[in-house]
Amino acid sequence: MNALDTMRALASKGEVIDVKAGDAIFRSGESGDCMFGLLDGQVELSWNGGAGKETIQAGDVFGAGALVTPDHRRYGDAHALSDCRLLVMNREKFLFAVQESPMFAIELLGSIDQRLRDLKDCIRS
């Protein structure tokens, strides 16, 4: 089972939202109390007024800072590049997911680590 499979299993018990292509998911400076798991579609994350951008795919998560930072404010913008299905996870739901499937945490860390490596490679280029 990979992160996407785990998120799809959680979606049967959790909150899933549909977002249309072009719609904002969140904006820089907004308060946030949940992270999102991308079940289907593509999302663009941007920061520093659009100076930095990243496109994420199904199986990735974003907005995780909201789970670890009290009174969290979103660092950047997230909007749907295509029609998307998102699993919404607050801290309680995330901890439940990790308890039910400990590998989920490892899979997410691997995904986030790879995204950071890709961003560092872009900066070096």
N, C-alpha and C positions, 0 to 999 in steps of 0.2 A: 504494500500500500504506500502511495506517495502523498505529499501534502494536499494535492488536488482531490485525491480519493477521500482523504480524511475530511476535508472541507465539505465535500458533497454528502458524506455520511452525516456530518453535523448539520447540514442544511435541512435535512429532513426533520430535525428537532428544533432548529434555530430560526432566527429572523433572517429572511432573505428579501432583498429589495431589487427591483428592476430599475435600471437607469438607461435612458435613451441616449443615443449618440449625440455628442455636443453638450450634454447637460453637465453642470458642475456637481461634484460629489461633496467637496468642501473647498473653502478658500483660505488663503493665508490670514492668520490672525484670529480666525474663529476658534471658539472653545471646542474641545473634543473630548469625548469620554469613551470612544470605541475605536477599534481597528476594523479593517475590511479585508475579507478574503475574496479574491477575484475568482468566481466560478466559471464565468464565460465572458468573452469579449476582451477588449484592450482598454487600458487606462493610461492617460498621460499625467505624470507628476511633473510639476514645474516649480521653481523657486527662484528667489532673487529677481523678481520681475520678469521671469521667463529666460533669464540668462542660463539657467541650468534646466535640463529636461531629461526625462526618462520615460520610456514606454514599458509598461509591465503587462504580463500575460496571465492567462488562467493558471492558477496554482500559486500565484504570488500573493503576498499580503502587503498592505500599506496602512499608514496611520498608526503604527504600533506605539509611537511615543505617547499616545493618549493612555496607554495601559500602565505606563511606568512613571509618568510625570504628573504630580498633583496640579490641579488647575491648568491643565495643558492647553496651549494655544497652537493651532496648526502652523507648521513652518512654511508650507507651500500650498499650492493649488493642486487639486485633483479633478480631472474631468474625463468623461467617457469619450473615447475615440470611436467606439462602436456601441451598439446596444449591449448592455452588460447585466449580469446577475451577480450580486454581491452578498456575501455572508457577512452580517454585522455581528461583531463580537465585542461585548464590553469585558471588563476585567474578570468578572465572575464566569462568564461563558468561556473565556479563553482558558482560565484555570481548570474548568470542568473538562475542556477538550484535552488539555495536557494530562490530566489525571486519567481520563479514559483511554488516551492513546499517547503515551510518553514519546513515541517516535515523532509525533506531530511537531513537538518543540524542536527536535533535532533537524527535521526536514525544513522547518521555517528558518532556523538559523543558517542552514546550508544555502537556502534560497537568498536570504538577506546578504550573506557573505559573498555570494557570486555577484549579486547586484552591485555591492560596494567595489568589488574588484573591477567590474566592467566600467563603473564610473571613474575609478582611478585611472584605468587605461585610457579613457576618453580625455582626461585632464592632461595626461602625459603627451598625448598626440598633438 
